[in-house]
Amino acid sequence: MLSATGLYAHGVVAGYDHRRPVIDAVDLAVAGGETVGLAGPSGSGKSTLARVLALLHRPYSGTLSIDGHLVTGYRHHAARALRTRIGVLFQQPRLSVDPRMTLRRAIAEPLRAARAPDVAARVRELAELVALTPDLLDRRPHEVSDGQLQRACLARALALSPGHLICDEMTTMLDASTTAALVAVIVDYQQRVGAGVLAISHDTVLLDRWADRVLHLAPTGRLDPATGRDRGERP
C-alpha cells in the first residue's frame, strides 16, 4: 500500500487505438480537499482521462492510486472499495440515466447496489441536498429539465459519500444559476468531508473561480508543464 492520500496518476497513456493514444504520459495529483481544474480543447483527451481516473477505462500504461492503494483493475474488475471512493458527474445527464427510471430510482441505484441501509431516507436526504423537491423524484428524465436531471445525477454521485469527485463538463448543459447552485453543493460537500475534486471544463472563467489550480491538456494529450499555478499566483 502507498502512503499518500488522494487521487494520483503517473505516466498514464490511454486511448482506443494503441497506435494513437489520446492521452500521453499524464501525471496528475488531486489531494484530499483540493479542487484541480482541467481545461483543454475538444479532442485533447479530457474525458478519456476522466474515465481512467473513474476506473471506467483501462490505460495502456502508467499507474493510478487512490488513497494509497494501487489500482490493479478497472470497471467491474476494480475493487468495490476503490470504485465507491470516486463519484462521477458527466456532461450529458440524459445519457447517464436510464430513461425508464424515475429520479428516485436513479439516485437509489448505487445505494441498492451497495446494499446500503435505509435507502429511502438516504434518497430524501440527497434530494434535499441538491434542491430536488419531492414531486420531482417520481418523474422520469423526459419529464424534467436538464438542470433538474443533473441535480439528480449529482445526488447519485454523492450517494456513497465518495472521497473524490470527478466533474466532466458537468455544467455544459446548464444555465448560470444552476451551475452556481451545483458548484455550491460540491464545495459544501468538499468542505464537510475533505473530498478532492477534479473539475473538467471548457469554461476557464468558471475554473479560475472554482479551482485551487488549473491544468491545461494540450491537443497532443499531454499536460502543459507551464500550467498548474495556484489561484493566488495568477495574474
Order of alpha helices (4+ residues) and beta strands (2+ residues): beta-beta-beta-alpha-beta-beta-alpha-beta-alpha-alpha-alpha-alpha-alpha-beta-alpha-beta-alpha-beta
